[in-house]
Amino acid sequence: MKLSKIKEILPTLDNVEFQLENGTFVPEHFHVTEIGQITKHFIDCGGVIRTEKAVNFQLWDANDYNHRLKPTKLLNIIKLSEEKLGIEDAEIEVEYQSETIGKFDLDFDGKHFILKNKQTACLASDACGIPAEKQKVKLSELNSTCCTPNSGCC
């Protein structure tokens, strides 16, 4: 989800709720401790130089049970970060502490913001010699008319 999309969604909500893909909710008394822009400049294993930009939200369970972040407050924090830091309209990456700091993509299900698990991948698989995954096909799902008697396929 891009920053512009969350800015569009927030005014329509009564509460800001984050949920992990496994159904667990981020405690309602969380804090957004940081909003920033992260630029990652790197070289992949195929020798291609790449640059990625993301807007970073850091969520923190503060054990502050009297606190609840409202949509207007988060919107104000976003606007301030845009003004002071010049943040671009990029994809949002959320950092959230569990056993270690996890990085998540962000989605919205109509009521809750969903922290979607991120996966690593090789960006230069053609240069690494990693074989492409073969497509799995069930023989029972193949078109059975191609090899009927007198069909001419054999």
N, C-alpha and C positions, 0 to 999 in steps of 0.2 A: 504494500500500500504506500502510495506517495503522500508526502506531507500535505499537499493540497486536498487530498481525499479525507484525511482525518480532520482537517479544518472545516470541511463541509459537513461531516458527521457530528462533531461535538455539539453544535448548537441544537441538535435534535434530541439530545439525551438528557435524562435526569441525573444519571450517575455514570461515572467512568469505571468500567469493570473489565479486567483482563483475565483471560482464562487460557490455561495451557491446553494443548491438543488432547491430552489425556483426561480432560474434564476438570482438573484441579483449578481452583480460582486463586489468583494472587490475592492475599488478604486485602480487605476493603480499606484498610488504613495505610496502604502503601504510600510512598512518596515518589515523585519524579525528581530525582536528585540531579540529573543532568539532561540537557538537550544540547546537541552540538552537531557539527558536520564532520564526518570522518572521510579523509581521502586516503585511499590505499593505492600506492604506486608500486608495482611489482613486476617480476618477470616470471612467466610460467615455465614449466619444464621443457617446453618446445622452443624457448628462446624469445617468445613474443612479449614485448613490454606492454603492460596494461595499466589502466587507471580506473578505479571505481570510486564513486562517491555515494555516501549514505548519510541520512539524518539519523543520529543516534539518540535514543531515549534510554535512560537508565532508571529502572524501577528498584526501589529498596523497601523492604519490610522493616519499618522503623520501630515496631512494638509501641507505637503511639496510637492507642486505641480510640482516642477522641478525635482523630484526624480522618477526614475523608475528602479526597480531591474531587472537586466539582468540575464539570465540563468547561464552565467559563474560566475558571482558574487555570486549567491546562491550556486553554486557548490563549489566554493572556501570556503564559510562559512561552508558548510557541511564537507568538507575535513579537515578544521581547527578544527572543533568540534570533528571529529573522532580522529585526532592526539592528541589534548590536553586533551580530556575528555575520550577517549577510548570508544566512543559510539558504541554499537553493532548494527547489522543489524536487527532491530525490526520494528514492525508496527509504522507508523507515526500517531501521534495525533496532531491536529492543534488547538491552542487556538486563538479565534478571538472575539473581543469586539463588541457586539451589545447592547442590553439593559443591559446585564450582560456578563461576560466572558463565551462564549460557547466553548465546546469541540467537535471536529469533527473528523471523520475518513476521510481519503484522498483517492480519486480515480482520474482517468484520462480518459477523453472522446475522446482523440486523439488530442485535441487542448487546453483544459483548465483543470486545476486541480479542481476537484469538492470537496467541503467541504460537506461531507455526515453527516446528523444528526445522533447522537448517541442516543441509547435508554438504559434505565436501565432494568435490568432483575434479577430475583432471580436465583442464581447459585445453590441453593439447594432446588428446588421446590419439590423434592421427600420427603425431610425432613420437609418441612413447612406445609404439608397437603393441598397444593393448588391443587384443582382438575384439571386434564388435560382437555384441551379444547376439546369438542366433535367435531368430524368431521361433517361438514355440507354437506348433500347430497341432490341433487334435485331428486325427485322421477322420474321426466321425463327423467333423464339421466341414470337411471338404465337399465340394459339389460332386455328388455321386453320379451325376449324369455323364461325366466325362469319360468314364471307363465302363460303360455298360456294354453288353454284347452288341456287336455290329455298330459301335459308335465310331470306330476307326481310330481310336486312341492308341491301340496296341499294335 
